[in-house]
Amino acid sequence: MNAGRYGKVAVLMGGPSAEREVSLKSGNAVLAALTRAGVDAHAIDAGRDVIPVLERGGFDRAFIALHGRFGEDGVVQGALETLGLPYTGSGVLGCALSMDKLRCKQLWKGCGIATPAFEVLDAETRFDQVVERLGLPIFVKPAREGSSIGITKVKQPGELERAWETAARYDDLVIAEQAIVGPEITAALLGDQVLPLIRLETVTEFYDYDAKYLRDDTRYHCPSGLAGREERRVQRLARQAFAALDCGGWGRVDFMLDRNGEPYVLEANTVPGMTDHSLVPMAARAAGMDFDALVLRILDTSLTREGARRGPG
């Protein structure tokens, strides 16, 4: 491998979002992998001054390890486009759509891709009527946060308004989503490849922040235990759901399977976690790819973007 072909790489991490701490863990893991591979990589804590920092640094490309708003919603991607700096992962539109759970679900629904029934909640909502329409349990989510931040599983009718208040502390756009009772499955995408599926098993009510990053009793099944035909079906659906959002490069699509094994798309992630608890590295290992090789494959997506921008010749 010619590490020099990447030039000077900025690893963007941290940032101002609610997922800052997770992003720092991801970014430092990525930085260590790139350094081991001989890449000239540098950590950049991406604050509001990230544009002049990158301009002064003389970087050739950026590895985005930012989670949540500012880093995963198209904002930093737009800044990098303005600078003419190639970067990893999806572009502005794909990131913006993926970060907004409401628009994701509206788009998927329009494409005929199954996603759980949902409604928008606000101060004027008749919460009792939402319960009648969606049934219980219901998940209440800030529409533009990740890492399960601000999510509540509502099991009793009287809990819905309080769950909305909790989510509204993180975002003024809040959705209620019908709970699908069954296995939770995640599909990691890397270029044109969908990696082996992972089935999640938690002792908590759902795959929340603690289960993702802090607990050691969350179980990850890879192989997923699905029959081959069903696994391939979910993988195809992951590609379709990702492409519908104009996403590419790498990412993750999450599903719930109902009691009949029918898959419902929950959300797409354009900059998934790269920590020791993260799912994409786990799926890559199952495909025979270690962490360092995965990081280089992701960095290669910036080369593809650079080539597309230059065009032929």
CORQUI-V177619 format. One record per residue. N is the residue number from 1. RES is the residue in one small letter. SS is DSSP state (H for helix, E for strand, L for the rest). Layout:
((N	RES	SS) (N	RES	SS))
//
This chain:
((1	m	L) (2	n	L) (3	a	H) (4	g	H) (5	r	H) (6	y	H) (7	g	L) (8	k	E) (9	v	E) (10	a	E) (11	v	E) (12	l	E) (13	m	E) (14	g	L) (15	g	L) (16	p	L) (17	s	L) (18	a	L) (19	e	L) (20	r	H) (21	e	H) (22	v	H) (23	s	H) (24	l	H) (25	k	H) (26	s	H) (27	g	H) (28	n	H) (29	a	H) (30	v	H) (31	l	H) (32	a	H) (33	a	H) (34	l	H) (35	t	H) (36	r	H) (37	a	L) (38	g	L) (39	v	L) (40	d	E) (41	a	E) (42	h	E) (43	a	E) (44	i	E) (45	d	E) (46	a	L) (47	g	L) (48	r	L) (49	d	L) (50	v	H) (51	i	H) (52	p	H) (53	v	H) (54	l	H) (55	e	H) (56	r	H) (57	g	H) (58	g	L) (59	f	L) (60	d	L) (61	r	E) (62	a	E) (63	f	E) (64	i	E) (65	a	L) (66	l	L) (67	h	L) (68	g	L) (69	r	L) (70	f	L) (71	g	L) (72	e	L) (73	d	L) (74	g	L) (75	v	H) (76	v	H) (77	q	H) (78	g	H) (79	a	H) (80	l	H) (81	e	H) (82	t	H) (83	l	H) (84	g	L) (85	l	L) (86	p	E) (87	y	E) (88	t	L) (89	g	L) (90	s	L) (91	g	L) (92	v	H) (93	l	H) (94	g	H) (95	c	H) (96	a	H) (97	l	H) (98	s	H) (99	m	H) (100	d	L) (101	k	H) (102	l	H) (103	r	H) (104	c	H) (105	k	H) (106	q	H) (107	l	H) (108	w	H) (109	k	H) (110	g	H) (111	c	H) (112	g	L) (113	i	L) (114	a	L) (115	t	L) (116	p	L) (117	a	L) (118	f	E) (119	e	E) (120	v	E) (121	l	E) (122	d	L) (123	a	L) (124	e	L) (125	t	L) (126	r	L) (127	f	H) (128	d	H) (129	q	H) (130	v	H) (131	v	H) (132	e	H) (133	r	H) (134	l	H) (135	g	L) (136	l	L) (137	p	L) (138	i	E) (139	f	E) (140	v	E) (141	k	E) (142	p	E) (143	a	L) (144	r	L) (145	e	L) (146	g	L) (147	s	L) (148	s	L) (149	i	L) (150	g	L) (151	i	L) (152	t	E) (153	k	E) (154	v	E) (155	k	L) (156	q	L) (157	p	H) (158	g	H) (159	e	H) (160	l	H) (161	e	H) (162	r	H) (163	a	H) (164	w	H) (165	e	H) (166	t	H) (167	a	H) (168	a	H) (169	r	L) (170	y	L) (171	d	L) (172	d	L) (173	l	L) (174	v	E) (175	i	E) (176	a	E) (177	e	E) (178	q	E) (179	a	L) (180	i	L) (181	v	L) (182	g	L) (183	p	L) (184	e	E) (185	i	E) (186	t	E) (187	a	E) (188	a	E) (189	l	E) (190	l	E) (191	g	L) (192	d	L) (193	q	E) (194	v	E) (195	l	L) (196	p	L) (197	l	L) (198	i	E) (199	r	E) (200	l	E) (201	e	E) (202	t	L) (203	v	L) (204	t	L) (205	e	L) (206	f	L) (207	y	L) (208	d	L) (209	y	H) (210	d	H) (211	a	H) (212	k	H) (213	y	H) (214	l	L) (215	r	L) (216	d	L) (217	d	L) (218	t	L) (219	r	E) (220	y	E) (221	h	E) (222	c	L) (223	p	L) (224	s	L) (225	g	L) (226	l	L) (227	a	L) (228	g	H) (229	r	H) (230	e	H) (231	e	H) (232	r	H) (233	r	H) (234	v	H) (235	q	H) (236	r	H) (237	l	H) (238	a	H) (239	r	H) (240	q	H) (241	a	H) (242	f	H) (243	a	H) (244	a	H) (245	l	L) (246	d	L) (247	c	L) (248	g	L) (249	g	L) (250	w	E) (251	g	E) (252	r	E) (253	v	E) (254	d	E) (255	f	E) (256	m	E) (257	l	E) (258	d	L) (259	r	L) (260	n	L) (261	g	L) (262	e	L) (263	p	E) (264	y	E) (265	v	E) (266	l	E) (267	e	E) (268	a	E) (269	n	E) (270	t	L) (271	v	L) (272	p	L) (273	g	L) (274	m	L) (275	t	L) (276	d	L) (277	h	L) (278	s	L) (279	l	H) (280	v	H) (281	p	H) (282	m	H) (283	a	H) (284	a	H) (285	r	H) (286	a	H) (287	a	L) (288	g	L) (289	m	L) (290	d	L) (291	f	H) (292	d	H) (293	a	H) (294	l	H) (295	v	H) (296	l	H) (297	r	H) (298	i	H) (299	l	H) (300	d	H) (301	t	H) (302	s	H) (303	l	H) (304	t	H) (305	r	H) (306	e	H) (307	g	H) (308	a	H) (309	r	H) (310	r	H) (311	g	L) (312	p	L) (313	g	L))
//
